[in-house]
Amino acid sequence: MQIETLEIRNYRLFRDAKLTDLPRMAVVVGANGSGKSTLFDVFSFLKEALTENVSQAVARRGGFRELVSRGQDGPVGITVKFRESGGRLATYLLEIATDGGRPVVHREILKFRRGQKGKPWHFVDFSRGRGTAITNEAMYGQKGAEAEREEKVLDDPSVLAIKGLGQFKQFRVVAEFRSLIESWHISDFHIGDARPSVEAGFAEHLSTRGDNVAQVAQYLFEHHGEQFDRVLDVMRRRVPGVSRVEARPTEDGRLVLRFQDGSFKDPFIARYVSDGTIKMFAYLVLLYDPKPHPLLAIEDPENQLYPELLHELVEEFRDYARRGGQVFVSTHSPEFLNGTKLDEIHWLVKESGYTTARRASDSELLQRLVAEGDLPGALWKQGLFEGAGPR
């Protein structure tokens, strides 16, 4: 899946914003308070609304009045246009309103386009717990085929239809889309969580907070040795002195990360190594995951990392995207931005209390300057991304 367009309406700072022509790696810049964290929270909201329900996702953000844009009544709307695995253009629309003070799904649509001119099939079309779902999915795309729909009623109007219907095999398209969102990784990495020992066990993927990095390292070592060796090779090149990393079990059945410095006989336990070392190792474990997440979102990856390492980190994000996982990154770092391309950059502009998004490649000035040899980070630092700075 690749998201091509993201539209956000009445979601906090985003009264009416659209990010278009999104590449497989999208980098977002903007001044403090312009909405970078809010943009990434949109992905978290969609995932939480699916895995839990809309009421809980809204409550976690302080309630509907705190979520909806100032001065607006709603509904809160999110539209995702994406290219699914078969190459078809699909659109998912979700609108949230209130009913008796409780957040509900005001409208939810999942539709696929048939060719360039074909009328789209609404696989799901629901409002406040009632709607229709297509029952003859196998006929989709066949010449002359008409959609057959069945009325459905959900027990709870705050539950997404793609969650309720996605549990049944006859709704394959819905189930696949549900599975994709459930597999999104929106990083909320905390170095402090990655340091302590953890219960020994099995973990294939890094958690959003990074608190299972030792378990994932052990899993890679035991089941994907080639990937683990690549992580260690990069660590040796980027962190002076590190010759080995291991997840060592303790007597009480826990795992502790140990970093071996070639200059010393005994390894250092994770709690005694630098923040940058822990963060770099966690990012590499995430980026060399044998099964990339369909969407990976990371805020400010440059924190605690040496600036000269950021260009290589950009390449690893880009490689992750090539292997199948779309990447969204926000940054304040000119060094990180210098490793990107104009068509990978969007910047946020806050005006009159609301935020809109612009594409760097739409600027003729930026295109000309980059063609003459200037780097995007240098141009951003000079204030040539109009409206992206603090003034």
C-alpha positions in Angstrom: 0.0 0.0 0.0 1.2 3.5 -0.8 -0.7 6.6 0.4 -0.9 9.1 -2.5 -3.1 11.7 -0.9 -4.0 12.6 2.7 -6.8 15.0 3.4 -7.5 16.3 6.9 -10.5 18.3 8.0 -11.4 19.9 11.3 -8.6 17.9 13.1 -7.1 20.4 15.6 -4.8 22.7 13.5 -5.8 21.1 10.2 -9.2 22.8 9.4 -8.7 21.9 5.7 -5.3 20.5 4.7 -4.2 18.2 1.9 -0.9 16.5 1.2 -0.8 15.3 -2.4 1.5 13.2 -4.6 3.1 11.6 -1.6 6.2 9.6 -2.4 7.2 6.3 -0.7 9.4 8.4 1.6 7.8 11.7 2.7 9.7 14.2 4.9 7.8 16.9 6.7 9.3 20.2 8.0 7.8 23.2 9.7 8.2 25.6 12.6 7.4 24.6 16.2 3.7 24.5 16.7 2.9 24.2 13.0 1.4 20.8 13.3 4.0 18.1 12.6 3.1 16.1 15.7 -0.6 16.6 14.9 -0.1 15.2 11.4 1.5 12.1 12.8 -1.2 11.8 15.4 -3.7 11.4 12.5 -2.1 8.1 11.7 -2.2 7.1 15.4 -5.8 8.1 15.6 -6.8 6.0 12.6 -5.0 3.0 14.1 -6.5 3.4 17.6 -10.0 4.0 16.2 -9.6 0.7 14.4 -7.9 -1.5 17.1 -10.2 0.0 19.8 -13.1 2.3 18.8 -13.7 5.9 17.9 -14.9 6.9 21.4 -11.7 5.7 23.0 -9.5 7.3 20.4 -11.2 10.6 20.8 -11.2 10.4 24.7 -7.4 9.8 24.6 -7.1 13.2 22.9 -9.2 15.1 25.5 -12.6 14.6 24.0 -14.3 15.8 20.8 -14.2 19.5 21.7 -10.4 19.3 22.1 -10.0 17.3 18.9 -12.1 19.4 16.5 -10.6 22.6 15.1 -11.1 25.7 17.1 -14.3 27.5 16.0 -15.6 24.5 14.0 -18.5 22.1 14.9 -17.2 19.2 12.8 -17.3 16.6 11.7 -13.7 15.7 12.0 -12.7 14.1 8.6 -9.8 12.1 7.3 -9.5 10.9 3.7 -6.7 8.5 2.6 -6.3 7.8 -1.1 -3.9 4.9 -1.6 -2.6 2.5 -4.1 -3.3 -1.1 -2.9 -1.2 -4.1 -3.7 -3.1 -4.8 -6.9 -2.4 -1.3 -8.2 -6.0 -0.1 -7.9 -6.6 3.4 -6.5 -8.7 3.2 -3.3 -10.2 5.8 -1.1 -11.0 5.5 2.6 -13.1 8.3 4.2 -13.8 8.6 7.9 -15.9 11.3 9.5 -16.4 11.6 13.3 -19.2 13.5 14.9 -21.1 13.3 18.2 -24.4 11.9 19.1 -25.8 12.8 22.6 -22.3 13.9 23.5 -20.6 10.6 22.5 -18.3 10.3 19.5 -19.7 8.2 16.6 -18.7 7.3 13.1 -20.7 9.9 11.1 -19.6 8.5 7.7 -17.2 5.7 6.6 -16.6 4.8 3.0 -14.1 2.4 1.4 -14.2 2.6 -2.4 -12.1 1.4 -5.3 -11.9 2.9 -8.7 -12.4 0.8 -11.8 -10.0 2.0 -14.4 -9.7 5.7 -15.3 -13.4 6.3 -16.0 -15.2 3.4 -14.3 -17.6 4.2 -11.5 -16.0 3.3 -8.1 -17.4 0.4 -6.1 -18.2 1.4 -2.5 -17.1 -1.8 -0.7 -18.2 -0.2 2.6 -20.6 2.7 3.0 -21.7 3.3 6.6 -23.2 6.0 8.8 -23.7 5.8 12.6 -23.6 2.0 12.7 -25.8 1.3 9.7 -24.8 0.8 6.0 -24.0 -1.5 3.2 -21.1 -3.8 2.2 -20.5 -5.5 -1.1 -21.0 -9.2 -1.1 -19.8 -10.1 -4.6 -16.1 -9.0 -4.3 -15.0 -11.7 -6.8 -16.9 -9.8 -9.5 -15.0 -6.6 -9.0 -13.4 -5.3 -12.2 -15.2 -7.7 -14.5 -16.9 -6.1 -17.5 -20.6 -5.5 -16.9 -20.5 -6.6 -13.3 -22.7 -4.7 -10.9 -22.1 -4.5 -7.2 -24.3 -6.5 -4.9 -24.8 -4.9 -1.5 -26.1 -6.2 1.8 -27.5 -4.1 4.6 -25.5 -4.4 7.9 -26.0 -3.1 11.4 -23.2 -2.7 13.9 -23.8 -3.1 17.6 -21.8 0.1 18.4 -21.9 3.2 16.2 -18.4 4.1 17.5 -16.9 0.9 16.0 -15.5 1.2 12.5 -17.2 -0.9 9.8 -13.8 -2.1 8.5 -13.2 -3.5 12.0 -16.6 -5.3 12.3 -16.7 -6.6 8.7 -13.0 -7.3 8.5 -13.4 -10.2 10.8 -15.3 -12.2 8.1 -13.7 -14.0 5.2 -16.3 -12.9 2.6 -15.1 -9.3 3.0 -11.6 -9.9 1.8 -10.9 -6.3 0.6 -12.1 -4.9 3.9 -10.0 -7.5 5.8 -6.9 -6.6 3.9 -7.3 -2.9 4.5 -7.9 -3.5 8.2 -4.8 -5.6 8.4 -2.7 -2.9 6.8 -3.7 -0.2 9.3 -3.2 -2.6 12.2 0.4 -3.1 11.0 1.3 0.6 10.9 4.2 1.7 13.1 4.0 5.2 14.5 7.1 5.6 16.6 7.0 7.0 20.1 10.5 5.9 20.9 11.8 6.7 24.5 15.4 6.0 25.2 14.7 5.4 28.9 12.3 2.5 27.9 15.0 0.8 25.8 17.6 0.6 28.6 16.1 -1.6 31.3 16.1 -5.4 31.2 12.9 -7.0 29.9 11.2 -10.3 30.3 12.8 -12.9 28.1 10.4 -13.8 25.3 9.5 -13.5 21.7 9.2 -10.3 19.7 9.4 -10.0 15.9 8.9 -6.2 15.7 10.1 -3.2 17.6 7.3 -1.7 19.8 6.3 1.9 19.3 8.2 2.9 22.5 11.2 0.7 21.8 10.9 -1.1 25.2 11.4 -4.6 23.6 14.6 -3.8 21.6 16.5 -6.6 23.5 13.8 -9.2 22.6 13.8 -8.1 18.9 17.6 -8.2 18.8 17.5 -11.8 20.2 14.9 -12.7 17.6 16.9 -11.3 14.7 20.0 -13.1 16.0 18.3 -16.5 16.2 16.1 -16.3 13.1 17.5 -13.7 10.7 21.3 -13.9 11.2 22.0 -12.0 8.0 19.9 -9.1 9.0 21.4 -9.0 12.5 24.9 -9.1 11.0 24.0 -6.1 8.9 22.8 -4.2 12.0 26.1 -5.0 13.7 28.2 -4.0 10.7 26.5 -0.6 10.6 26.9 -0.1 14.3 30.6 -0.8 14.0 31.0 1.8 11.3 28.9 4.5 13.1 29.6 4.1 16.7 33.4 4.2 17.6 34.6 1.1 19.4 31.4 -1.0 19.3 32.4 -4.5 18.1 29.4 -6.6 19.2 25.9 -6.3 20.6 24.1 -9.1 22.3 20.9 -9.7 24.2 22.1 -11.8 27.2 19.6 -13.7 29.5 20.0 -13.2 33.2 19.5 -15.7 36.0 16.0 -14.3 36.8 14.8 -14.9 33.2 15.2 -11.4 31.8 17.1 -10.1 28.8 19.8 -7.4 29.0 21.4 -5.6 26.0 25.2 -5.6 26.3 27.5 -3.5 24.0 31.1 -4.7 23.6 33.7 -2.1 23.1 36.8 -3.6 21.4 39.1 -1.6 23.7 37.7 -3.3 26.9 37.5 -6.9 28.1 34.0 -6.6 29.6 30.9 -5.4 27.7 28.8 -2.4 28.8 25.2 -3.0 29.9 22.7 -0.8 27.9 22.1 1.6 30.9 25.7 2.7 30.7 26.0 3.5 27.0 25.2 6.8 25.4 21.7 7.9 24.3 22.9 8.1 20.7 24.2 4.5 20.8 20.9 3.1 22.1 18.9 5.1 19.6 21.0 4.2 16.7 20.8 0.5 17.5 17.0 0.7 18.0 16.6 2.4 14.7 18.7 -0.1 12.9 16.7 -3.0 14.4 13.6 -1.3 13.2 14.9 -0.4 9.7 16.4 -3.9 9.0 13.1 -5.6 10.0 12.7 -8.6 7.6 9.1 -7.6 7.2 8.7 -3.9 6.8 5.6 -2.2 8.2 3.3 -0.9 5.5 3.6 2.5 7.1 6.4 3.8 9.3 6.2 7.3 10.9 9.0 8.8 12.9 9.3 12.2 14.5 12.7 14.0 14.8 15.0 11.0 14.2 18.0 13.4 14.5 17.8 13.8 18.2 20.8 12.4 20.1 22.5 11.4 16.8 25.7 12.9 15.4 24.9 15.2 12.4 27.3 13.4 10.1 25.3 10.2 10.5 22.0 11.7 9.3 22.7 11.4 5.5 23.2 7.7 5.9 20.0 7.4 8.0 18.1 9.1 5.2 19.3 6.4 2.8 18.2 3.7 5.2 14.7 5.2 5.4 14.6 5.4 1.7 15.8 1.7 1.3 13.1 0.7 3.8 10.5 2.4 1.6 11.8 0.6 -1.4 11.4 -2.7 0.3 7.7 -2.1 0.8 7.1 0.2 3.8 6.0 3.8 3.1 8.0 6.2 5.4 6.9 9.5 6.9 9.6 11.5 8.8 9.4 14.9 10.5 12.6 16.8 11.1 14.1 20.1 12.3 17.6 19.1 11.0 19.1 20.8 8.0 21.7 18.0 7.8 18.9 15.4 7.6 17.1 17.5 5.0 20.3 17.8 2.9 20.0 14.0 2.2 16.5 14.3 0.8 15.1 15.2 -2.6 12.7 18.0 -3.3 9.9 15.7 -4.3 10.2 14.0 -0.9 9.6 17.2 1.1 6.4 18.8 2.3 6.4 21.7 4.6 3.7 23.0 6.9 2.6 26.6 7.1 0.4 28.0 10.0 -1.6 31.0 9.1 -4.5 32.6 11.1 -4.4 29.6 13.6 -4.7 26.9 11.0 -2.2 24.8 9.1 -1.8 23.9 5.4 0.8 21.8 3.6 2.9 22.7 0.6 5.1 20.5 -1.7 8.7 21.6 -2.1 8.8 20.4 -5.7 6.0 22.8 -6.6 8.3 25.8 -5.9 10.0 27.0 -9.0 12.6 28.9 -6.9 13.5 25.8 -4.9 13.7 23.7 -8.1 16.0 26.2 -9.7 18.3 26.5 -6.7 18.6 22.7 -6.2 19.4 22.3 -10.0 22.2 24.8 -9.5 23.7 22.7 -6.7 22.1 24.0 -3.5 21.0 21.5 -0.9 17.4 21.4 0.5 18.6 21.7 4.1 20.7 24.8 3.4 17.7 26.4 1.6 15.4 25.7 4.5 17.9 27.1 6.9 18.0 30.3 4.8 14.3 30.7 5.1 13.5 29.9 1.5 10.7 27.5 2.4 8.2 30.3 2.6 6.2 30.2 5.9 8.1 27.2 7.3 10.2 29.2 9.7 9.4 30.6 13.2 8.6 34.0 11.7 
